[in-house]
Amino acid sequence: MDSALRNKRAQFALMVMFFTQGVAALSWMPRIPEFISNLQVSNEVWGSIIGFGGAGAIVPLLFTNKLVLRYGTTPIIKYSAIAIGFIIAALPFTDQWWVFLALHFTMSFTFSTFNIALNSQAVAFQKRAGKVLLGSFHGAWSIGAATSAAISAAIATYTPLGAHMLGLGIFCLALFLWAAANMLTPQEDDHGQPREQGERVSWLKTPKYLWLLSFGAFAGMWPELVIMDWASVYGKKVLFLDAGSAALPYTCFILAMIVGRFSIVKLTEKYQIARLSQIGGAFGSVALALAIFSSANLAESNQGLALFLLCLFFAIAGYGISSMVPGFYSATGDIKGLSTAQALSRMALFNYTVIIFGKMFMGSLIDSTSLPIAMIFPIVMFAIASVISGFVASRNSKIRRTEALAYPPTSPITEIDVP
């Protein structure tokens, strides 16, 4: 096959793979209230399920790169994608919490494996093509995520959960298999090339500044995670909305966040990304507070206005939070004594671990108080992230544009290098 045609086909296959990953990753979020109802568990138990289930994403960080070096990226992408399709389809067909936990853990495991291998091939293809393409690939992920959220919200009211997830699983599986058949082969993706290894630094000698950045990254991503986990529940339980309407605020948040992340490239030509995070965190935390407390107070007297305000302020909060994670991850390029890869790895492991316990605590907090009161937790974390971003911006008088874009604006590349 002609080299140019081969590259064009492989590039399109990568775009399809990223798009489908975005569809699959966010597909079930708007229907979380129905999953909770199926399992008949409390909010505290649900928080523990999604917390421990998410821990499955940690394990592949330790070994996936070794598999990539041995077998290439496409086989790993293909088989993890097949598993993702089957798991998504199976999620609604159990009413046992422990079975759902096992499925969720396995789904997190396979998504993490898939993500590392897919991004590895994307980087290899970019090198092969000789031009910058990561923005386009992660843009495809964003389009898939936005499409999935919007469609889920539109059909949730009249489509049974089982039919929705089964159809989605089959759809994703078909796209995954087609794309895998057209991606780079193990002989084409340069997976066997040796990697430069930096000097290893003990965790005990990790610079204090990195711990501050790690906590800031958690504070900045926590409101996003809470909205993904609980926004639909809030719409159903607090505003008494049907499944479709309850998913609208979440959809508005996601769409605004994606728009914000695409605007980062242009904005960082003029402003520090840390300064953008500081400003976004300031107005975003206020918007999130207004979203919760205005809608909660209007829920019984004017449901329509409550929904409108929730969507409006969620959209503002989504735009405000868009630069948080990219900002903190980009700042790891300025850690003395650690390479950027080492700093990112430690930050990622810290955040994965804290998120597990954070999700458990959030569920317990909701049960012991109420969902509107429990939302004070992510609001406060949002504000804290803004303060830390301000400190980072002041510490770094200027961050190079290349550093600002080191963290992809829509989908993460995360790994932990081990001997």
BASEBA-173831 format. One record per residue (C-alpha): z, y, x. Coordinates in steps of 0.001 Angstrom, whole numbers, plus 500000, padded with zeros to 6 digits. Layout:
N
ZYX
...
***
This chain:
419
500000500000500000
499220503530501193
502269505138502845
502149508282500698
501858506232497509
504706503977498644
506939506980499295
506049508493495933
506903505273494101
510174504818496002
511159508433495342
510522508077491621
512506504824491595
515443506611493227
515228509382490622
515300506790487840
518233505012489468
520280508218489764
519378509214486189
520481505836484855
523692505983486867
524495509297485179
523769507806481757
525950504770482417
528844506627484039
529521508993481137
528251506906478235
531588505653476936
533674508817477424
532936510481474046
534050507304472241
537403506843473934
539351507279470645
537587504198469268
538406502167472367
542069503123471985
541914502148468317
540279498807469157
543013497964471632
545803499359469406
547707500741472379
549794503865472864
548597506837474878
550972505814477669
549453502329477864
545935503758477695
546762506090480584
547942503096482604
544789501133481743
542400503852482907
544606504596485913
544835501049487229
541282500335486091
540035503243488159
541733501743491216
538833499315491404
536783502123492944
538962502138496069
538237498596497257
534467498941497934
535120501978500121
536496499583502720
533573497171503042
530373498316501318
528980499972504427
529274496672506287
527300494949503513
524674497683503682
524321497212507424
523871493475506978
521757493148503833
520227496577503240
520814498920500332
518485497640497609
520037494160497127
523494495725496784
522196498377494393
520391495768492294
523248493309491845
525915495946491276
523603497619488726
523193494342486846
526975494006486698
527306497582485419
524851496928482582
526682493805481409
530136495393481664
529134498474479657
527765496228476926
530954494120476917
533538496940476782
533836497285472984
533966493549472270
537593492946473149
540828493916471437
543033492652474279
544271495375476621
544407493083479647
540780492017479177
539722495649478867
541729496475482002
539943493705483907
536564494984482683
537439498573483567
538639497588487044
535452495595487627
533310498449486306
534999500905488686
534499498417491522
530799497979490813
530152501694490248
531754502493493599
529729499812495397
526565500992493655
527258504649494473
527742504091498201
524615501943498526
522480504254496377
523467507388498256
522908505561501544
519339504792500507
518859508359499286
519830509679502714
517565507117504419
514643508040502167
515196511745502791
514970511053506535
511846508943505985
510197511667503883
511141514441506300
512323516877503629
515483517706501670
515655515614498488
519349514980497800
519518517946495435
516737516459493313
518348513014493263
521727514345492208
519984516610489734
518597513461488113
522174512124487922
523237515317486149
520381515125483665
521339511529482903
524991512459482455
524173515394480187
521708513334478164
524227510545477724
527004512904476631
524761514722474150
523304511551472619
526719509895472379
528061512916470524
525049512978468191
525167509302467182
528902508576467326
529517509299463636
527039506783462212
526547504235465019
529085501402465404
530742501377468812
529572497836469580
525940498593468737
526039501816470753
527424500236473931
525326497076473637
522127499077473224
523106501360476067
523883498438478361
520474496867477679
518715500219478179
520469500856481504
519879497294482667
516139497570482016
515856500849483937
518032499546486771
515872496447487238
512608498388487149
513866500937489663
515305498279492000
511915496564492144
510316499762493462
512947501051495887
512907500774499674
513104497248501035
515800496291503580
513107496614506253
512312500183505164
515760501749504718
516907501724508387
520153500043507401
520478498331510753
520527501534512787
523788502052514726
526044504844513509
527886507331515639
531609506613515610
534081509433516096
537403509067517835
539916507515515450
543017509576514654
546222508087513252
547046508944509650
550419510182510917
548570512796512972
546473514046510072
546458517877510200
548629519555507557
545686521674506492
543838518540505379
546763517545503160
546613521009501590
542888520606500985
543455517123499556
546050518394497103
543789521306496227
540912518913495560
543135516851493266
544313519985491454
540705521105491079
539363517808489767
542358516952487559
541396519199484588
537894517689484704
539297514144484605
541740514965481809
538990516459479665
536807513405480258
539668511086479292
541282513008476449
538918515653474981
537525513316472323
541030512101471499
542117515732471145
539262516458468752
540087513459466597
543892513545466634
544594517288466793
541592518816465006
541057515798462688
537318515672463416
534917512781462938
533711510891466010
530558512962466475
532239516355466133
535174515257468294
532758514599471158
531176518078471035
533805519940473126
533534517329475860
529738517642475789
529940521448476079
532303521132479039
530038518674480873
526857520681480260
528466523922481470
529899522195484536
526476520823485451
524870524261485038
527583525663487285
527010523061489968
523295523722490028
524025527437490469
526169526784493566
523133526629495856
522044530157494914
525532531666494778
526535530376498210
523738532433499743
525910535470499006
529495534232498507
531873531759500123
532118528620498040
535922528771498367
535869532277496877
533737531004494006
536329528268493437
539139530829493429
537437533022490834
536272530050488759
539762528571488790
541290531853487649
539115532366484577
538693528637483999
542432527973483741
542823530873481305
539878529572479261
541364526071479152
544702527467477962
542964529508475257
540910526478474224
543960524312473629
546368526701472030
543887528600469841
542326525413468473
545689523704467927
546998526661465919
543822526886463814
543342523153463241
544820523066459735
543821526510458470
540257526793459814
538890523601461334
535400525023461924
536680528022463862
539028525777465833
536099523575466877
533961526589467775
536667528113469974
537386524777471620
533694524322472494
533351527926473693
536402527913475944
535687524403477198
532233525606478258
533792528529480148
536314526189481768
533529523764482683
531568526482484424
534711527668486185
535603524233487504
532094523458488734
532666524704492293
536175523258492751
535473519813494201
532401520898496216
534460523774497602
537368521670498824
535143518917500175
533017521450502034
536125522890503707
536712519569505488
534054520591507991
536649522913509554
539444520412510338
540446520398513994
540743516944515544
538857515107512781
535183514625512088
533940515632508649
533487511942507743
537074511127508728
538441514097506809
536401513251503703
537527509631503837
541211510568503959
540817513138501222
539007510601499017
541634507901499501
544446510392498827
542802511545495616
541966508059494334
545606507055494824
547125510159493223
544727509964490272
545959506461489394
549511507701488953
548361510993487443
546562509186484623
549614507038483955
551829510128483857
549423511972481544
549495509155478996
553289509014479116
553519512797478777
551324512773475671
553473510110474023
556736511866474869
555550515340473770
552147515970472162
548573516231473367
548445520073473210
551731520369475130
550647517760477683
547521519820478384
549781522342480136
549709519913483087
545944520244483804
546066523979483025
548753524512485675
546863522337488168
543720524383487506
545614527578488368
547130525992491497
543661524968492663
542564528583492294
545454529790494469
544733527206497179
541031528107497070
541991531717497710
543971530652500762
541010528626502045
538659531570501499
540972533909503398
541363531421506248
537626531015506636
536018534419506829
532601532810506554
531441529297505686
527938528441506718
525556527633503915
524935524160505377
528654523417505138
528819524686501587
526225522133500605
527735519242502548
529171517844499330
526440517089496784
526882519309493736
526688516601491106
527523513144492381
529787512202495266
529011510337498463
532322508779499445
533199506099501925
536011504983504219
535035503850507695
537136500971508977
536793498872512145
***
